[in-house]
């Protein structure tokens, strides 16, 4: 008989955002006359930059002619995009990343979830709390954890983020093998300094550990003293993998394109202690299980780095950050403590009550969808996350409604 992977039975309930969608759908069914304003899931709302649309159309036209048609592309991504990423996102900013260290994919969520596959199931994994649920759930699915107890899985090392440490977790008190970090942070919007990241890199080097660094929101970093890449940190090429996405940077949530950087100096180890380049492992996995992002989409992503694209992307980022500023100012004026919203599109708010209770209050009384902090981990209880990804008009209307509801 066919048997299931029993680790799936360890997963707590359903995926957070599926739960939210069900609650919103039920509320909408009971209140069909009410317009719901969604500031929960981090989905963008503005159109792709004009430079990207132009490139998209041109690439689709190429696919309409035999002489310019493209079939299977290289699994790692076309050279034109990998070279643009290496040049514009890294080399131009003083970090030494080469084009062949970049792997193009259809999403940072996919890569951050899949990367753990190339490692042993008996490694020790350190997970921040609050945390993007994908980091936890994929390790549960792989069998690296025990059962869930009091909202946490046995076998994981949790890195607490809280008001006292500014939601920047401290180093673990024990050796670990795989470390997940995300800055600007999802969900809290907190941002680590170069000095704080240096401690993590030093720890990883001392313990022969690997950092999986989610930088999907790096384009929102406005403070020039803060790092936009972990490779701005000394020694990071030896111990860090970086995930990035065009989703929030340029509105590709429905277009799907991202990339992962795997430096050639980065090593993992066999059971006998022999070094193995992580680059070759990921390349093997990527070429086996992934068949490349479509040619038109990669041409669209390349346009992000054109002079026109750069300006249009900057305008998009400024637009959402202006929304974030308004949300934070309004919530603080109501007496709520907040972080984020300055170098991040997310505002993390101390709701001073149960997270789901606060969620239901905003949904039922204001018709506004947020995200309950408890869905991101034990340390998220009592908090909510509000996303700046919507139109300015909707954000302003949402804050008027919230003010009345609170």
Secondary structure, 3 states (H helix, E strand, C coil): CCCCCHHHHHCCCCCHHHHHHHHHHHHHHHCCCCCCEECCCCCCCCCCCHHHHHHHHHHHHHCCCCCCCCCCCCCCCCHHHHHHHHHHHHHHHCCCCCHHHEEEECCHHHHHHHHHHHCCCCCCEEEEECCCHHHHHHHHHHCCCCCEECCEECCEEEEECCCCCCCCCCCCCCCCCEEEEECCCCCCCCCCCHHHHHHHHHHHHHHCCEEEEECCCHHHCCCCCCCCCHHHCCCHHHHEEEEEECHHHHCHHHCCCEEEEECCCCEEECCCCCEEEHHHHHHHHHHHHCCCCCHHHHHHHHHHHCHHHHHHHHHHHHHHHHHHHHHHHHHHHCCCCEEECCCCCEEEEECCCCHHHHHHHHHHHHCEECEEHHHHCHHHCCEEEEECCCCHHHHHHHHHHHHHHC
